[in-house]
Structure formats: structure tokens, C-alpha cells
Amino acid sequence: MAEVHYVVSSSDAVDAAALQLREVELQVSLLKGKETEGNPPDFELCLSNFQTELLDFLTFLEDERIAQSMAKAVEDDALLIGQVA
């Protein structure tokens, strides 16, 4: 079977991760108070881990956006400096 590769824009990835994060937060809010203290159910642990992964992914995407913006600024500045010099 051939591999399928999808190209996803950063804004689409942010939107998708944010949507998933909202869903996780909703599920977590529905679970509150339904477990024994100090012994959360596996599903709650799974949601918590997934929430952490989503937050880390959103941070990565923001860092990537800033890095790309900085790289573009450096390129633009280099062109201007080259024209002046």
C-alpha cells in the first residue's frame, strides 16, 4: 500500500489542535468529582496526557511561526543592507 502524505498549513494545524483541546477540556469537566481521591481513572489520565501533548504541540507551532517570521526578517534585512552597501 502506498503512503499518503498530507500537507497541512500551520494555521490549519493550530485550528485542529485548538479544537481537540476544547474537546478534551469539555471531557475533563464532565469527569470532575466522579473518581476516588488519589486514584483517577485511566480515561482521565489519558485525557490529561493528551491535553499536555496538545498544549506542547500548540507551543511548538507558535515557536515555529516566530522562527519563520524572524528568518524572513533577516532575509529582508540582508537584501536591504546589500542594496545600501
PDB file of N, CA, C and O in Angstrom:
ATOM      1  N   MET A   1       0.840  -1.173   0.000  1.00  0.00           N
ATOM      2  CA  MET A   1       0.000   0.000   0.000  1.00  0.00           C
ATOM      3  C   MET A   1       0.889   1.241   0.000  1.00  0.00           C
ATOM      4  O   MET A   1       1.838   1.326   0.780  1.00  0.00           O
ATOM      5  N   ALA A   2       0.590   2.188  -0.857  1.00  0.00           N
ATOM      6  CA  ALA A   2       1.376   3.414  -0.975  1.00  0.00           C
ATOM      7  C   ALA A   2       1.100   4.336   0.207  1.00  0.00           C
ATOM      8  O   ALA A   2      -0.014   4.395   0.727  1.00  0.00           O
ATOM      9  N   GLU A   3       2.144   5.055   0.615  1.00  0.00           N
ATOM     10  CA  GLU A   3       1.982   6.027   1.693  1.00  0.00           C
ATOM     11  C   GLU A   3       1.298   7.267   1.147  1.00  0.00           C
ATOM     12  O   GLU A   3       1.538   7.684   0.013  1.00  0.00           O
ATOM     13  N   VAL A   4       0.447   7.843   1.971  1.00  0.00           N
ATOM     14  CA  VAL A   4      -0.233   9.079   1.605  1.00  0.00           C
ATOM     15  C   VAL A   4       0.314  10.180   2.495  1.00  0.00           C
ATOM     16  O   VAL A   4       0.336  10.042   3.718  1.00  0.00           O
ATOM     17  N   HIS A   5       0.756  11.272   1.883  1.00  0.00           N
ATOM     18  CA  HIS A   5       1.286  12.401   2.643  1.00  0.00           C
ATOM     19  C   HIS A   5       0.358  13.587   2.463  1.00  0.00           C
ATOM     20  O   HIS A   5      -0.040  13.925   1.348  1.00  0.00           O
ATOM     21  N   TYR A   6       0.027  14.199   3.562  1.00  0.00           N
ATOM     22  CA  TYR A   6      -0.840  15.365   3.519  1.00  0.00           C
ATOM     23  C   TYR A   6      -0.025  16.606   3.861  1.00  0.00           C
ATOM     24  O   TYR A   6       0.848  16.561   4.728  1.00  0.00           O
ATOM     25  N   VAL A   7      -0.306  17.693   3.193  1.00  0.00           N
ATOM     26  CA  VAL A   7       0.321  18.965   3.501  1.00  0.00           C
ATOM     27  C   VAL A   7      -0.712  19.782   4.272  1.00  0.00           C
ATOM     28  O   VAL A   7      -1.803  20.064   3.776  1.00  0.00           O
ATOM     29  N   VAL A   8      -0.344  20.152   5.492  1.00  0.00           N
ATOM     30  CA  VAL A   8      -1.255  20.899   6.353  1.00  0.00           C
ATOM     31  C   VAL A   8      -0.592  22.222   6.699  1.00  0.00           C
ATOM     32  O   VAL A   8       0.564  22.255   7.123  1.00  0.00           O
ATOM     33  N   SER A   9      -1.326  23.307   6.518  1.00  0.00           N
ATOM     34  CA  SER A   9      -0.767  24.609   6.861  1.00  0.00           C
ATOM     35  C   SER A   9      -0.699  24.748   8.376  1.00  0.00           C
ATOM     36  O   SER A   9      -1.414  24.064   9.108  1.00  0.00           O
ATOM     37  N   SER A  10       0.164  25.637   8.832  1.00  0.00           N
ATOM     38  CA  SER A  10       0.295  25.868  10.273  1.00  0.00           C
ATOM     39  C   SER A  10      -1.008  26.343  10.879  1.00  0.00           C
ATOM     40  O   SER A  10      -1.369  25.924  11.979  1.00  0.00           O
ATOM     41  N   SER A  11      -1.725  27.217  10.172  1.00  0.00           N
ATOM     42  CA  SER A  11      -2.986  27.715  10.736  1.00  0.00           C
ATOM     43  C   SER A  11      -4.018  26.588  10.833  1.00  0.00           C
ATOM     44  O   SER A  11      -4.807  26.555  11.777  1.00  0.00           O
ATOM     45  N   ASP A  12      -4.020  25.676   9.875  1.00  0.00           N
ATOM     46  CA  ASP A  12      -4.927  24.524   9.957  1.00  0.00           C
ATOM     47  C   ASP A  12      -4.548  23.631  11.132  1.00  0.00           C
ATOM     48  O   ASP A  12      -5.419  23.122  11.837  1.00  0.00           O
ATOM     49  N   ALA A  13      -3.254  23.444  11.341  1.00  0.00           N
ATOM     50  CA  ALA A  13      -2.787  22.614  12.456  1.00  0.00           C
ATOM     51  C   ALA A  13      -3.165  23.255  13.790  1.00  0.00           C
ATOM     52  O   ALA A  13      -3.579  22.561  14.719  1.00  0.00           O
ATOM     53  N   VAL A  14      -3.023  24.581  13.886  1.00  0.00           N
ATOM     54  CA  VAL A  14      -3.406  25.291  15.109  1.00  0.00           C
ATOM     55  C   VAL A  14      -4.902  25.135  15.347  1.00  0.00           C
ATOM     56  O   VAL A  14      -5.331  24.841  16.463  1.00  0.00           O
ATOM     57  N   ASP A  15      -5.685  25.330  14.311  1.00  0.00           N
ATOM     58  CA  ASP A  15      -7.142  25.197  14.444  1.00  0.00           C
ATOM     59  C   ASP A  15      -7.530  23.793  14.885  1.00  0.00           C
ATOM     60  O   ASP A  15      -8.373  23.628  15.767  1.00  0.00           O
ATOM     61  N   ALA A  16      -6.922  22.788  14.280  1.00  0.00           N
ATOM     62  CA  ALA A  16      -7.244  21.400  14.621  1.00  0.00           C
ATOM     63  C   ALA A  16      -6.853  21.079  16.062  1.00  0.00           C
ATOM     64  O   ALA A  16      -7.624  20.458  16.793  1.00  0.00           O
ATOM     65  N   ALA A  17      -5.660  21.500  16.469  1.00  0.00           N
ATOM     66  CA  ALA A  17      -5.201  21.235  17.835  1.00  0.00           C
ATOM     67  C   ALA A  17      -6.058  21.989  18.846  1.00  0.00           C
ATOM     68  O   ALA A  17      -6.385  21.448  19.903  1.00  0.00           O
ATOM     69  N   ALA A  18      -6.425  23.234  18.534  1.00  0.00           N
ATOM     70  CA  ALA A  18      -7.263  24.021  19.442  1.00  0.00           C
ATOM     71  C   ALA A  18      -8.642  23.378  19.593  1.00  0.00           C
ATOM     72  O   ALA A  18      -9.204  23.358  20.688  1.00  0.00           O
ATOM     73  N   LEU A  19      -9.177  22.861  18.507  1.00  0.00           N
ATOM     74  CA  LEU A  19     -10.473  22.180  18.556  1.00  0.00           C
ATOM     75  C   LEU A  19     -10.385  20.922  19.414  1.00  0.00           C
ATOM     76  O   LEU A  19     -11.272  20.656  20.225  1.00  0.00           O
ATOM     77  N   GLN A  20      -9.332  20.162  19.239  1.00  0.00           N
ATOM     78  CA  GLN A  20      -9.140  18.960  20.053  1.00  0.00           C
ATOM     79  C   GLN A  20      -8.966  19.326  21.523  1.00  0.00           C
ATOM     80  O   GLN A  20      -9.480  18.640  22.406  1.00  0.00           O
ATOM     81  N   LEU A  21      -8.240  20.408  21.780  1.00  0.00           N
ATOM     82  CA  LEU A  21      -8.025  20.848  23.154  1.00  0.00           C
ATOM     83  C   LEU A  21      -9.349  21.234  23.817  1.00  0.00           C
ATOM     84  O   LEU A  21      -9.584  20.891  24.975  1.00  0.00           O
ATOM     85  N   ARG A  22     -10.206  21.940  23.095  1.00  0.00           N
ATOM     86  CA  ARG A  22     -11.519  22.294  23.647  1.00  0.00           C
ATOM     87  C   ARG A  22     -12.328  21.035  23.969  1.00  0.00           C
ATOM     88  O   ARG A  22     -13.006  20.975  24.994  1.00  0.00           O
ATOM     89  N   GLU A  23     -12.256  20.042  23.100  1.00  0.00           N
ATOM     90  CA  GLU A  23     -12.979  18.794  23.340  1.00  0.00           C
ATOM     91  C   GLU A  23     -12.437  18.081  24.579  1.00  0.00           C
ATOM     92  O   GLU A  23     -13.210  17.564  25.387  1.00  0.00           O
ATOM     93  N   VAL A  24     -11.119  18.052  24.730  1.00  0.00           N
ATOM     94  CA  VAL A  24     -10.514  17.420  25.910  1.00  0.00           C
ATOM     95  C   VAL A  24     -10.952  18.160  27.173  1.00  0.00           C
ATOM     96  O   VAL A  24     -11.314  17.533  28.168  1.00  0.00           O
ATOM     97  N   GLU A  25     -10.921  19.492  27.132  1.00  0.00           N
ATOM     98  CA  GLU A  25     -11.320  20.277  28.301  1.00  0.00           C
ATOM     99  C   GLU A  25     -12.783  20.016  28.664  1.00  0.00           C
ATOM    100  O   GLU A  25     -13.124  19.955  29.845  1.00  0.00           O
ATOM    101  N   LEU A  26     -13.644  19.862  27.667  1.00  0.00           N
ATOM    102  CA  LEU A  26     -15.046  19.535  27.918  1.00  0.00           C
ATOM    103  C   LEU A  26     -15.159  18.171  28.595  1.00  0.00           C
ATOM    104  O   LEU A  26     -15.879  18.017  29.582  1.00  0.00           O
ATOM    105  N   GLN A  27     -14.445  17.187  28.060  1.00  0.00           N
ATOM    106  CA  GLN A  27     -14.498  15.840  28.643  1.00  0.00           C
ATOM    107  C   GLN A  27     -13.974  15.843  30.083  1.00  0.00           C
ATOM    108  O   GLN A  27     -14.542  15.182  30.952  1.00  0.00           O
ATOM    109  N   VAL A  28     -12.888  16.587  30.335  1.00  0.00           N
ATOM    110  CA  VAL A  28     -12.324  16.664  31.689  1.00  0.00           C
ATOM    111  C   VAL A  28     -13.343  17.287  32.635  1.00  0.00           C
ATOM    112  O   VAL A  28     -13.511  16.823  33.763  1.00  0.00           O
ATOM    113  N   SER A  29     -14.022  18.339  32.178  1.00  0.00           N
ATOM    114  CA  SER A  29     -15.013  18.998  33.045  1.00  0.00           C
ATOM    115  C   SER A  29     -16.174  18.071  33.384  1.00  0.00           C
ATOM    116  O   SER A  29     -16.762  18.180  34.460  1.00  0.00           O
ATOM    117  N   LEU A  30     -16.504  17.166  32.479  1.00  0.00           N
ATOM    118  CA  LEU A  30     -17.588  16.217  32.738  1.00  0.00           C
ATOM    119  C   LEU A  30     -17.184  15.127  33.718  1.00  0.00           C
ATOM    120  O   LEU A  30     -18.045  14.512  34.348  1.00  0.00           O
ATOM    121  N   LEU A  31     -15.882  14.878  33.855  1.00  0.00           N
ATOM    122  CA  LEU A  31     -15.390  13.822  34.737  1.00  0.00           C
ATOM    123  C   LEU A  31     -15.182  14.280  36.167  1.00  0.00           C
ATOM    124  O   LEU A  31     -15.145  13.450  37.076  1.00  0.00           O
ATOM    125  N   LYS A  32     -15.045  15.566  36.389  1.00  0.00           N
ATOM    126  CA  LYS A  32     -14.680  16.077  37.717  1.00  0.00           C
ATOM    127  C   LYS A  32     -15.613  15.569  38.798  1.00  0.00           C
ATOM    128  O   LYS A  32     -16.835  15.587  38.657  1.00  0.00           O
ATOM    129  N   GLY A  33     -14.995  15.110  39.891  1.00  0.00           N
ATOM    130  CA  GLY A  33     -15.756  14.670  41.045  1.00  0.00           C
ATOM    131  C   GLY A  33     -16.309  13.264  40.967  1.00  0.00           C
ATOM    132  O   GLY A  33     -17.048  12.842  41.856  1.00  0.00           O
ATOM    133  N   LYS A  34     -15.971  12.542  39.935  1.00  0.00           N
ATOM    134  CA  LYS A  34     -16.538  11.204  39.772  1.00  0.00           C
ATOM    135  C   LYS A  34     -15.525  10.092  40.053  1.00  0.00           C
ATOM    136  O   LYS A  34     -15.798   8.920  39.795  1.00  0.00           O
ATOM    137  N   GLU A  35     -14.354  10.465  40.585  1.00  0.00           N
ATOM    138  CA  GLU A  35     -13.347   9.442  40.856  1.00  0.00           C
ATOM    139  C   GLU A  35     -13.016   9.441  42.346  1.00  0.00           C
ATOM    140  O   GLU A  35     -13.297  10.400  43.065  1.00  0.00           O
ATOM    141  N   THR A  36     -12.418   8.348  42.784  1.00  0.00           N
ATOM    142  CA  THR A  36     -11.954   8.306  44.165  1.00  0.00           C
ATOM    143  C   THR A  36     -10.677   9.122  44.276  1.00  0.00           C
ATOM    144  O   THR A  36      -9.852   9.128  43.362  1.00  0.00           O
ATOM    145  N   GLU A  37     -10.520   9.800  45.385  1.00  0.00           N
ATOM    146  CA  GLU A  37      -9.380  10.695  45.571  1.00  0.00           C
ATOM    147  C   GLU A  37      -8.059   9.936  45.480  1.00  0.00           C
ATOM    148  O   GLU A  37      -7.886   8.880  46.088  1.00  0.00           O
ATOM    149  N   GLY A  38      -7.135  10.499  44.707  1.00  0.00           N
ATOM    150  CA  GLY A  38      -5.809   9.901  44.563  1.00  0.00           C
ATOM    151  C   GLY A  38      -5.752   8.715  43.617  1.00  0.00           C
ATOM    152  O   GLY A  38      -4.688   8.123  43.435  1.00  0.00           O
ATOM    153  N   ASN A  39      -6.871   8.360  43.015  1.00  0.00           N
ATOM    154  CA  ASN A  39      -6.898   7.211  42.112  1.00  0.00           C
ATOM    155  C   ASN A  39      -7.759   7.544  40.887  1.00  0.00           C
ATOM    156  O   ASN A  39      -8.851   7.002  40.717  1.00  0.00           O
ATOM    157  N   PRO A  40      -7.243   8.451  40.031  1.00  0.00           N
ATOM    158  CA  PRO A  40      -8.037   8.829  38.861  1.00  0.00           C
ATOM    159  C   PRO A  40      -8.158   7.656  37.886  1.00  0.00           C
ATOM    160  O   PRO A  40      -7.250   6.832  37.776  1.00  0.00           O
ATOM    161  N   PRO A  41      -9.293   7.594  37.180  1.00  0.00           N
ATOM    162  CA  PRO A  41      -9.470   6.513  36.199  1.00  0.00           C
ATOM    163  C   PRO A  41      -8.497   6.672  35.028  1.00  0.00           C
ATOM    164  O   PRO A  41      -8.001   7.767  34.763  1.00  0.00           O
ATOM    165  N   ASP A  42      -8.236   5.579  34.343  1.00  0.00           N
ATOM    166  CA  ASP A  42      -7.317   5.585  33.209  1.00  0.00           C
ATOM    167  C   ASP A  42      -7.729   6.597  32.143  1.00  0.00           C
ATOM    168  O   ASP A  42      -6.883   7.262  31.545  1.00  0.00           O
ATOM    169  N   PHE A  43      -9.039   6.705  31.914  1.00  0.00           N
ATOM    170  CA  PHE A  43      -9.528   7.634  30.904  1.00  0.00           C
ATOM    171  C   PHE A  43      -9.146   9.068  31.246  1.00  0.00           C
ATOM    172  O   PHE A  43      -8.771   9.838  30.361  1.00  0.00           O
ATOM    173  N   GLU A  44      -9.236   9.434  32.525  1.00  0.00           N
ATOM    174  CA  GLU A  44      -8.866  10.785  32.942  1.00  0.00           C
ATOM    175  C   GLU A  44      -7.360  11.006  32.781  1.00  0.00           C
ATOM    176  O   GLU A  44      -6.933  12.081  32.360  1.00  0.00           O
ATOM    177  N   LEU A  45      -6.570  10.015  33.108  1.00  0.00           N
ATOM    178  CA  LEU A  45      -5.121  10.122  32.911  1.00  0.00           C
ATOM    179  C   LEU A  45      -4.785  10.283  31.432  1.00  0.00           C
ATOM    180  O   LEU A  45      -3.917  11.075  31.064  1.00  0.00           O
ATOM    181  N   CYS A  46      -5.479   9.529  30.595  1.00  0.00           N
ATOM    182  CA  CYS A  46      -5.284   9.615  29.152  1.00  0.00           C
ATOM    183  C   CYS A  46      -5.628  11.018  28.654  1.00  0.00           C
ATOM    184  O   CYS A  46      -4.874  11.603  27.877  1.00  0.00           O
ATOM    185  N   LEU A  47      -6.761  11.556  29.097  1.00  0.00           N
ATOM    186  CA  LEU A  47      -7.154  12.910  28.698  1.00  0.00           C
ATOM    187  C   LEU A  47      -6.136  13.940  29.158  1.00  0.00           C
ATOM    188  O   LEU A  47      -5.808  14.868  28.420  1.00  0.00           O
ATOM    189  N   SER A  48      -5.644  13.780  30.360  1.00  0.00           N
ATOM    190  CA  SER A  48      -4.645  14.713  30.894  1.00  0.00           C
ATOM    191  C   SER A  48      -3.356  14.669  30.072  1.00  0.00           C
ATOM    192  O   SER A  48      -2.781  15.710  29.755  1.00  0.00           O
ATOM    193  N   ASN A  49      -2.915  13.478  29.736  1.00  0.00           N
ATOM    194  CA  ASN A  49      -1.707  13.344  28.915  1.00  0.00           C
ATOM    195  C   ASN A  49      -1.914  13.918  27.519  1.00  0.00           C
ATOM    196  O   ASN A  49      -1.025  14.571  26.973  1.00  0.00           O
ATOM    197  N   PHE A  50      -3.082  13.676  26.948  1.00  0.00           N
ATOM    198  CA  PHE A  50      -3.380  14.203  25.622  1.00  0.00           C
ATOM    199  C   PHE A  50      -3.450  15.729  25.656  1.00  0.00           C
ATOM    200  O   PHE A  50      -2.982  16.399  24.736  1.00  0.00           O
ATOM    201  N   GLN A  51      -4.037  16.271  26.720  1.00  0.00           N
ATOM    202  CA  GLN A  51      -4.111  17.723  26.887  1.00  0.00           C
ATOM    203  C   GLN A  51      -2.699  18.315  26.936  1.00  0.00           C
ATOM    204  O   GLN A  51      -2.438  19.341  26.308  1.00  0.00           O
ATOM    205  N   THR A  52      -1.812  17.691  27.661  1.00  0.00           N
ATOM    206  CA  THR A  52      -0.427  18.154  27.747  1.00  0.00           C
ATOM    207  C   THR A  52       0.239  18.101  26.377  1.00  0.00           C
ATOM    208  O   THR A  52       0.945  19.034  25.994  1.00  0.00           O
ATOM    209  N   GLU A  53       0.020  17.016  25.638  1.00  0.00           N
ATOM    210  CA  GLU A  53       0.586  16.887  24.295  1.00  0.00           C
ATOM    211  C   GLU A  53       0.059  17.972  23.360  1.00  0.00           C
ATOM    212  O   GLU A  53       0.819  18.542  22.577  1.00  0.00           O
ATOM    213  N   LEU A  54      -1.229  18.256  23.440  1.00  0.00           N
ATOM    214  CA  LEU A  54      -1.810  19.295  22.595  1.00  0.00           C
ATOM    215  C   LEU A  54      -1.235  20.669  22.928  1.00  0.00           C
ATOM    216  O   LEU A  54      -0.919  21.447  22.028  1.00  0.00           O
ATOM    217  N   LEU A  55      -1.099  20.964  24.216  1.00  0.00           N
ATOM    218  CA  LEU A  55      -0.518  22.249  24.624  1.00  0.00           C
ATOM    219  C   LEU A  55       0.928  22.362  24.153  1.00  0.00           C
ATOM    220  O   LEU A  55       1.354  23.423  23.695  1.00  0.00           O
ATOM    221  N   ASP A  56       1.678  21.275  24.266  1.00  0.00           N
ATOM    222  CA  ASP A  56       3.066  21.273  23.776  1.00  0.00           C
ATOM    223  C   ASP A  56       3.112  21.474  22.267  1.00  0.00           C
ATOM    224  O   ASP A  56       3.976  22.190  21.762  1.00  0.00           O
ATOM    225  N   PHE A  57       2.190  20.851  21.548  1.00  0.00           N
ATOM    226  CA  PHE A  57       2.137  20.981  20.092  1.00  0.00           C
ATOM    227  C   PHE A  57       1.797  22.414  19.689  1.00  0.00           C
ATOM    228  O   PHE A  57       2.392  22.957  18.758  1.00  0.00           O
ATOM    229  N   LEU A  58       0.838  23.029  20.393  1.00  0.00           N
ATOM    230  CA  LEU A  58       0.489  24.417  20.111  1.00  0.00           C
ATOM    231  C   LEU A  58       1.677  25.348  20.386  1.00  0.00           C
ATOM    232  O   LEU A  58       1.900  26.307  19.647  1.00  0.00           O
ATOM    233  N   THR A  59       2.423  25.068  21.434  1.00  0.00           N
ATOM    234  CA  THR A  59       3.628  25.853  21.729  1.00  0.00           C
ATOM    235  C   THR A  59       4.651  25.686  20.613  1.00  0.00           C
ATOM    236  O   THR A  59       5.264  26.660  20.179  1.00  0.00           O
ATOM    237  N   PHE A  60       4.835  24.456  20.148  1.00  0.00           N
ATOM    238  CA  PHE A  60       5.755  24.192  19.042  1.00  0.00           C
ATOM    239  C   PHE A  60       5.348  24.974  17.796  1.00  0.00           C
ATOM    240  O   PHE A  60       6.190  25.586  17.139  1.00  0.00           O
ATOM    241  N   LEU A  61       4.057  24.951  17.472  1.00  0.00           N
ATOM    242  CA  LEU A  61       3.585  25.660  16.281  1.00  0.00           C
ATOM    243  C   LEU A  61       3.809  27.164  16.410  1.00  0.00           C
ATOM    244  O   LEU A  61       4.179  27.818  15.435  1.00  0.00           O
ATOM    245  N   GLU A  62       3.591  27.715  17.594  1.00  0.00           N
ATOM    246  CA  GLU A  62       3.829  29.142  17.807  1.00  0.00           C
ATOM    247  C   GLU A  62       5.323  29.455  17.685  1.00  0.00           C
ATOM    248  O   GLU A  62       5.702  30.454  17.074  1.00  0.00           O
ATOM    249  N   ASP A  63       6.162  28.608  18.262  1.00  0.00           N
ATOM    250  CA  ASP A  63       7.616  28.790  18.147  1.00  0.00           C
ATOM    251  C   ASP A  63       8.053  28.735  16.685  1.00  0.00           C
ATOM    252  O   ASP A  63       8.894  29.523  16.251  1.00  0.00           O
ATOM    253  N   GLU A  64       7.480  27.802  15.933  1.00  0.00           N
ATOM    254  CA  GLU A  64       7.811  27.668  14.517  1.00  0.00           C
ATOM    255  C   GLU A  64       7.400  28.929  13.743  1.00  0.00           C
ATOM    256  O   GLU A  64       8.143  29.410  12.887  1.00  0.00           O
ATOM    257  N   ARG A  65       6.212  29.456  14.054  1.00  0.00           N
ATOM    258  CA  ARG A  65       5.737  30.668  13.388  1.00  0.00           C
ATOM    259  C   ARG A  65       6.670  31.847  13.670  1.00  0.00           C
ATOM    260  O   ARG A  65       6.991  32.618  12.765  1.00  0.00           O
ATOM    261  N   ILE A  66       7.100  31.984  14.915  1.00  0.00           N
ATOM    262  CA  ILE A  66       8.020  33.067  15.284  1.00  0.00           C
ATOM    263  C   ILE A  66       9.363  32.891  14.582  1.00  0.00           C
ATOM    264  O   ILE A  66       9.930  33.864  14.086  1.00  0.00           O
ATOM    265  N   ALA A  67       9.878  31.663  14.533  1.00  0.00           N
ATOM    266  CA  ALA A  67      11.157  31.401  13.879  1.00  0.00           C
ATOM    267  C   ALA A  67      11.085  31.723  12.389  1.00  0.00           C
ATOM    268  O   ALA A  67      12.025  32.291  11.832  1.00  0.00           O
ATOM    269  N   GLN A  68       9.985  31.367  11.745  1.00  0.00           N
ATOM    270  CA  GLN A  68       9.833  31.669  10.317  1.00  0.00           C
ATOM    271  C   GLN A  68       9.744  33.172  10.085  1.00  0.00           C
ATOM    272  O   GLN A  68      10.280  33.689   9.105  1.00  0.00           O
ATOM    273  N   SER A  69       9.071  33.862  10.981  1.00  0.00           N
ATOM    274  CA  SER A  69       8.962  35.310  10.875  1.00  0.00           C
ATOM    275  C   SER A  69      10.332  35.971  11.035  1.00  0.00           C
ATOM    276  O   SER A  69      10.668  36.905  10.307  1.00  0.00           O
ATOM    277  N   MET A  70      11.112  35.481  11.988  1.00  0.00           N
ATOM    278  CA  MET A  70      12.456  36.021  12.202  1.00  0.00           C
ATOM    279  C   MET A  70      13.351  35.748  10.996  1.00  0.00           C
ATOM    280  O   MET A  70      14.126  36.612  10.585  1.00  0.00           O
ATOM    281  N   ALA A  71      13.242  34.551  10.434  1.00  0.00           N
ATOM    282  CA  ALA A  71      14.056  34.200   9.271  1.00  0.00           C
ATOM    283  C   ALA A  71      13.717  35.097   8.084  1.00  0.00           C
ATOM    284  O   ALA A  71      14.606  35.527   7.349  1.00  0.00           O
ATOM    285  N   LYS A  72      12.432  35.374   7.902  1.00  0.00           N
ATOM    286  CA  LYS A  72      12.025  36.266   6.814  1.00  0.00           C
ATOM    287  C   LYS A  72      12.556  37.677   7.046  1.00  0.00           C
ATOM    288  O   LYS A  72      13.002  38.332   6.104  1.00  0.00           O
ATOM    289  N   ALA A  73      12.515  38.144   8.276  1.00  0.00           N
ATOM    290  CA  ALA A  73      13.029  39.480   8.592  1.00  0.00           C
ATOM    291  C   ALA A  73      14.528  39.563   8.319  1.00  0.00           C
ATOM    292  O   ALA A  73      15.005  40.568   7.791  1.00  0.00           O
ATOM    293  N   VAL A  74      15.264  38.533   8.668  1.00  0.00           N
ATOM    294  CA  VAL A  74      16.705  38.508   8.412  1.00  0.00           C
ATOM    295  C   VAL A  74      16.974  38.531   6.913  1.00  0.00           C
ATOM    296  O   VAL A  74      17.859  39.252   6.452  1.00  0.00           O
ATOM    297  N   GLU A  75      16.217  37.748   6.152  1.00  0.00           N
ATOM    298  CA  GLU A  75      16.376  37.747   4.687  1.00  0.00           C
ATOM    299  C   GLU A  75      16.081  39.121   4.101  1.00  0.00           C
ATOM    300  O   GLU A  75      16.842  39.632   3.278  1.00  0.00           O
ATOM    301  N   ASP A  76      14.968  39.716   4.532  1.00  0.00           N
ATOM    302  CA  ASP A  76      14.592  41.032   4.032  1.00  0.00           C
ATOM    303  C   ASP A  76      15.653  42.080   4.375  1.00  0.00           C
ATOM    304  O   ASP A  76      16.010  42.911   3.541  1.00  0.00           O
ATOM    305  N   ASP A  77      16.146  42.030   5.598  1.00  0.00           N
ATOM    306  CA  ASP A  77      17.178  42.984   6.027  1.00  0.00           C
ATOM    307  C   ASP A  77      18.458  42.787   5.243  1.00  0.00           C
ATOM    308  O   ASP A  77      19.121  43.763   4.891  1.00  0.00           O
ATOM    309  N   ALA A  78      18.817  41.553   4.963  1.00  0.00           N
ATOM    310  CA  ALA A  78      20.038  41.276   4.209  1.00  0.00           C
ATOM    311  C   ALA A  78      19.925  41.870   2.805  1.00  0.00           C
ATOM    312  O   ALA A  78      20.895  42.418   2.282  1.00  0.00           O
ATOM    313  N   LEU A  79      18.761  41.765   2.205  1.00  0.00           N
ATOM    314  CA  LEU A  79      18.579  42.346   0.861  1.00  0.00           C
ATOM    315  C   LEU A  79      18.711  43.866   0.914  1.00  0.00           C
ATOM    316  O   LEU A  79      19.352  44.465   0.050  1.00  0.00           O
ATOM    317  N   LEU A  80      18.113  44.484   1.916  1.00  0.00           N
ATOM    318  CA  LEU A  80      18.197  45.943   2.038  1.00  0.00           C
ATOM    319  C   LEU A  80      19.620  46.398   2.327  1.00  0.00           C
ATOM    320  O   LEU A  80      20.085  47.387   1.760  1.00  0.00           O
ATOM    321  N   ILE A  81      20.299  45.693   3.188  1.00  0.00           N
ATOM    322  CA  ILE A  81      21.694  46.045   3.504  1.00  0.00           C
ATOM    323  C   ILE A  81      22.563  45.884   2.271  1.00  0.00           C
ATOM    324  O   ILE A  81      23.453  46.697   2.024  1.00  0.00           O
ATOM    325  N   GLY A  82      22.307  44.833   1.494  1.00  0.00           N
ATOM    326  CA  GLY A  82      23.067  44.624   0.264  1.00  0.00           C
ATOM    327  C   GLY A  82      22.843  45.738  -0.736  1.00  0.00           C
ATOM    328  O   GLY A  82      23.771  46.105  -1.457  1.00  0.00           O
ATOM    329  N   GLN A  83      21.648  46.286  -0.801  1.00  0.00           N
ATOM    330  CA  GLN A  83      21.361  47.385  -1.729  1.00  0.00           C
ATOM    331  C   GLN A  83      22.009  48.691  -1.280  1.00  0.00           C
ATOM    332  O   GLN A  83      22.425  49.494  -2.115  1.00  0.00           O
ATOM    333  N   VAL A  84      22.096  48.910   0.017  1.00  0.00           N
ATOM    334  CA  VAL A  84      22.673  50.138   0.556  1.00  0.00           C
ATOM    335  C   VAL A  84      24.206  50.109   0.471  1.00  0.00           C
ATOM    336  O   VAL A  84      24.836  51.134   0.211  1.00  0.00           O
ATOM    337  N   ALA A  85      24.781  48.964   0.685  1.00  0.00           N
ATOM    338  CA  ALA A  85      26.248  48.867   0.746  1.00  0.00           C
ATOM    339  C   ALA A  85      26.909  48.917  -0.594  1.00  0.00           C
ATOM    340  O   ALA A  85      28.135  48.845  -0.681  1.00  0.00           O
TER     341      ALA A  85
END
